[in-house]
Amino acid sequence: MPKASEIKKHAAIEYNGRVMIVRDIERSVPQGRAGGSLYRMRMYDVVNGGKVDETFKADEMLNFADLNRRPAVFSYVDGEEYVFMDEEDYTPYNLNKESIAEQLLFIDENTKGLLVVVVEGSPVSIDLPSSVELVIEDTSPSIKGASASARTKPATMTTGLIIQVPEHISAGDKVKINTSEQKFMGRAE
């Protein structure tokens, strides 16, 4: 059992009988108190997506949840369900569109490095890789002579994601995107 101070982002813990994924952690050291740090954690329920903000003392004991992350690829859409195929044993994982709406903006048929989060045999969410490569569907025309570090413009990816890209990038270009910050990282190879 880890202490609250040992929990990292994206860890799965059991809290109030539910499995929660820790998305954000803020550490604070209150002045004038005898004692240690406080850890404010923003957690999301893996089953229903509900958000919980909770503060723990540094030495408070927490339980890791029993979950697996399975490597998978996007396979197809079946109505409101998105089907992902396990890369090792070819098990299909069906996930409701609403439960993974944010992640879908980064996923197309070529996305590599996806992990399906499985709790007690049921798929509950998708973990994205740190970066993905997507094709720009629409952006204003590129400006000749614009430098890579100059101003930016909005660009819409084929998945619907909108990010800021340098002016020299044009529609049809394949770009690398940081999934946690939703930022342009460069042209893809």
Secondary structure as the mmCIF struct_conf table of DSSP 4:
data_model
#
loop_
_struct_conf.conf_type_id
_struct_conf.id
_struct_conf.beg_label_comp_id
_struct_conf.beg_label_asym_id
_struct_conf.beg_label_seq_id
_struct_conf.end_label_comp_id
_struct_conf.end_label_asym_id
_struct_conf.end_label_seq_id
STRN STRN1 LYS A 3 LYS A 3
HELX_RH_3T_P HELX_RH_3T_P1 ALA A 4 GLU A 6
TURN_TY1_P TURN_TY1_P1 LYS A 9 HIS A 10
STRN STRN2 ALA A 12 TYR A 15
TURN_TY1_P TURN_TY1_P2 ASN A 16 GLY A 17
STRN STRN3 ARG A 18 SER A 28
TURN_TY1_P TURN_TY1_P3 GLN A 31 GLY A 32
BEND BEND1 ALA A 34 GLY A 35
STRN STRN4 LEU A 38 ASP A 45
TURN_TY1_P TURN_TY1_P4 VAL A 46 ASN A 48
STRN STRN5 LYS A 51 LYS A 57
TURN_TY1_P TURN_TY1_P5 ALA A 58 ASP A 59
STRN STRN6 MET A 61 MET A 61
STRN STRN7 ASN A 63 PHE A 64
STRN STRN8 LEU A 67 ASP A 78
TURN_TY1_P TURN_TY1_P6 GLY A 79 GLU A 80
STRN STRN9 GLU A 81 ASP A 86
TURN_TY1_P TURN_TY1_P7 GLU A 87 ASP A 89
STRN STRN10 PRO A 92 ASN A 96
HELX_RH_3T_P HELX_RH_3T_P2 LYS A 97 ILE A 100
HELX_RH_AL_P HELX_RH_AL_P1 ALA A 101 LEU A 104
TURN_TY1_P TURN_TY1_P8 LEU A 105 PHE A 106
TURN_TY1_P TURN_TY1_P9 GLU A 109 ASN A 110
BEND BEND2 GLY A 113 GLY A 113
STRN STRN11 LEU A 114 VAL A 119
TURN_TY1_P TURN_TY1_P10 GLU A 120 GLY A 121
STRN STRN12 SER A 122 ASP A 127
HELX_LH_PP_P HELX_LH_PP_P1 LEU A 128 PRO A 129
BEND BEND3 SER A 130 SER A 130
STRN STRN13 SER A 131 THR A 139
HELX_LH_PP_P HELX_LH_PP_P2 SER A 140 SER A 142
TURN_TY1_P TURN_TY1_P11 LYS A 144 GLY A 145
TURN_TY1_P TURN_TY1_P12 ALA A 148 SER A 149
BEND BEND4 ALA A 150 ALA A 150
STRN STRN14 THR A 152 MET A 157
TURN_TY1_P TURN_TY1_P13 THR A 158 THR A 159
BEND BEND5 GLY A 160 GLY A 160
STRN STRN15 ILE A 162 PRO A 166
TURN_TY1_P TURN_TY1_P14 GLU A 167 HIS A 168
TURN_TY1_P TURN_TY1_P15 ALA A 171 GLY A 172
STRN STRN16 LYS A 174 ASN A 178
TURN_TY1_P TURN_TY1_P16 THR A 179 GLN A 182
STRN STRN17 LYS A 183 ARG A 187
#
